[in-house]
Amino acid sequence: MQHIDNKQQLIEYFLKGSKTKDNWKIGTEHEKFLFDLKNKNPIPYDGDVSILKIFSELIKNNWTPIKEGKNILVLVKDKKNITLEPGLQFELSGDAVQNIHQTCNEINSYLKELKIVCAKLGIGLLGNGFAPIVKLSDVFKSPKKRYEIMRKYMPSVGLNGLDMMHRTCATQVNLDYLNETDYKKKSKLIAAITPVAVSLFSNSPFKEKELNGYLSYRTHIWQNTDKNRSGIPEFFLQDENSFERYVDFALKVPMYFIIKDDEYIDCAGESFNDFISGKLKNYPNKRPTIQDWENHISTIFTELRLKKYLEIRSADSCSSAGICSIPAFWTGLLYDEDSLNQALE
C-alpha cells in the first residue's frame, strides 16, 4: 500500500475526483431522530424498543448488516447505507443518482420502508435540526469507537460539541466538479450563499420543549463546536482558493484518530502533518496512507466539505415532504452553467 510522504499526493487525490459533465451525479444524506411513541423518549441501541429491533426488521428486507466488533452499526443495500450518528440519529446515505427525480424516488421509497418498520415497533421518526424535547443527559449513545474519542475531545475545543454530536440532525447534498476551476466557482458560490440556504431550510426553533430564540439552532450549535474544523473558511471566497489551499487547511485541522487493524488509535489534537512526518505520539515512525487521509478529511465539518466531490452541509433535517427541495436547490444552482455564473455575478 502506497504511503503519503508529500503534499502533492494529497492535491492529486482531489484532482482525481474531477468528472466529466455526463458523469455528474447527485447524492443526498438525511438524518432522523427516533423516539418511543408511548412516551416520546429517545430509543436505546438495544432493548425491546430499540435500534437493533429496527435493524432486525430491515435485515429481513435484504439490508446487509456490517459490524464494528460485536455491534451492528451499518446496513447496506443497493449502494445505500444506513448509519448511526453519535446520539443514535438514523442516517441514510443515498446512492449517487443522475437526477432529482431519482433522488426523490429513493428518499420516498426508503422512508416508506422505514415508517412501516417503525410503526410496527411503536417508534416515531422526526425530521428536525435539533432535538426539540430531550435533554443531552437523556440521549442514548452509539457504541461506535470513533465517537468515544470525539466525546472526550469535544469539550476541550468548544461549548456545544456534545450537543452537536447527540442532538442535531442535518440534510446533506453531494455534487461533483468538472475540474479545479469548476471546484473554485462552485465552492465560492456555496460559501457565499450558505447563510441564505441556512435561512431557507432552517428547522430547529425548539430546545427542551421551549423556543430557543433561533430558527436554526443547529447552526448556532455549530458556531460553538470547534472553530478549527467548522464554519466557512475564508479562502473559499477568495481567488487563492485551490485544491492545494484546501489541502493546506486540512493538514492543520487537528486529527481525532487513525484506524489500524480495525482498532482506533487516539490522535486527538495532533495534525496530519505530524503523521506525514512520522511524529504521532501513539503511532510513532509510521506514515499515512490514502485511507488515513480519507478518514481525516471525514472529520472536517465545515459548511462545505471537499472529498472527491462537494459535500454541502448547511441544511437542517426536515419533514419527509421537504427533503427533495434541498438537493433540487443546490443542483439547480450548481449544475446549470448559466445559473452558476449569474449567481456568482
Rosetta blueprint (number, residue, H / E / L):
1 M L
2 Q L
3 H E
4 I L
5 D L
6 N L
7 K H
8 Q H
9 Q H
10 L H
11 I H
12 E H
13 Y H
14 F H
15 L H
16 K L
17 G L
18 S L
19 K L
20 T L
21 K H
22 D H
23 N H
24 W L
25 K L
26 I E
27 G E
28 T E
29 E E
30 H E
31 E E
32 K E
33 F E
34 L E
35 F E
36 D E
37 L L
38 K L
39 N L
40 K L
41 N L
42 P E
43 I L
44 P L
45 Y L
46 D L
47 G L
48 D L
49 V L
50 S L
51 I H
52 L H
53 K H
54 I H
55 F H
56 S H
57 E H
58 L H
59 I H
60 K H
61 N L
62 N L
63 W L
64 T E
65 P E
66 I E
67 K E
68 E E
69 G L
70 K L
71 N E
72 I E
73 L E
74 V E
75 L E
76 V E
77 K E
78 D L
79 K L
80 K E
81 N E
82 I E
83 T E
84 L E
85 E L
86 P L
87 G L
88 L L
89 Q L
90 F E
91 E E
92 L E
93 S E
94 G L
95 D L
96 A L
97 V E
98 Q L
99 N L
100 I H
101 H H
102 Q H
103 T H
104 C H
105 N H
106 E H
107 I H
108 N H
109 S H
110 Y H
111 L H
112 K H
113 E H
114 L H
115 K H
116 I H
117 V H
118 C H
119 A H
120 K H
121 L H
122 G L
123 I E
124 G E
125 L E
126 L E
127 G L
128 N L
129 G L
130 F E
131 A L
132 P L
133 I L
134 V L
135 K L
136 L H
137 S H
138 D H
139 V L
140 F L
141 K L
142 S L
143 P L
144 K L
145 K H
146 R H
147 Y H
148 E H
149 I H
150 M H
151 R H
152 K H
153 Y H
154 M H
155 P H
156 S H
157 V L
158 G L
159 L L
160 N L
161 G H
162 L H
163 D H
164 M H
165 M H
166 H H
167 R H
168 T E
169 C L
170 A E
171 T E
172 Q E
173 V E
174 N E
175 L E
176 D L
177 Y L
178 L L
179 N L
180 E H
181 T H
182 D H
183 Y H
184 K H
185 K H
186 K H
187 S H
188 K H
189 L H
190 I H
191 A H
192 A H
193 I H
194 T H
195 P H
196 V H
197 A H
198 V H
199 S H
200 L H
201 F L
202 S L
203 N L
204 S E
205 P L
206 F E
207 K E
208 E L
209 K L
210 E E
211 L E
212 N L
213 G L
214 Y L
215 L L
216 S E
217 Y H
218 R H
219 T H
220 H H
221 I H
222 W H
223 Q L
224 N L
225 T L
226 D L
227 K L
228 N L
229 R L
230 S E
231 G E
232 I L
233 P L
234 E H
235 F H
236 F H
237 L H
238 Q L
239 D L
240 E L
241 N L
242 S L
243 F H
244 E H
245 R H
246 Y H
247 V H
248 D H
249 F H
250 A H
251 L H
252 K H
253 V L
254 P L
255 M L
256 Y L
257 F E
258 I E
259 I E
260 K E
261 D L
262 D L
263 E E
264 Y E
265 I E
266 D E
267 C L
268 A L
269 G L
270 E L
271 S L
272 F H
273 N H
274 D H
275 F H
276 I H
277 S L
278 G L
279 K L
280 L L
281 K L
282 N L
283 Y L
284 P L
285 N L
286 K L
287 R L
288 P L
289 T E
290 I H
291 Q H
292 D H
293 W H
294 E H
295 N H
296 H H
297 I H
298 S L
299 T L
300 I L
301 F E
302 T E
303 E L
304 L E
305 R E
306 L E
307 K L
308 K L
309 Y L
310 L E
311 E E
312 I E
313 R E
314 S E
315 A E
316 D E
317 S L
318 C L
319 S L
320 S H
321 A H
322 G H
323 I L
324 C L
325 S H
326 I H
327 P H
328 A H
329 F H
330 W H
331 T H
332 G H
333 L H
334 L H
335 Y L
336 D L
337 E H
338 D H
339 S H
340 L H
341 N H
342 Q H
343 A H
344 L H
345 E L
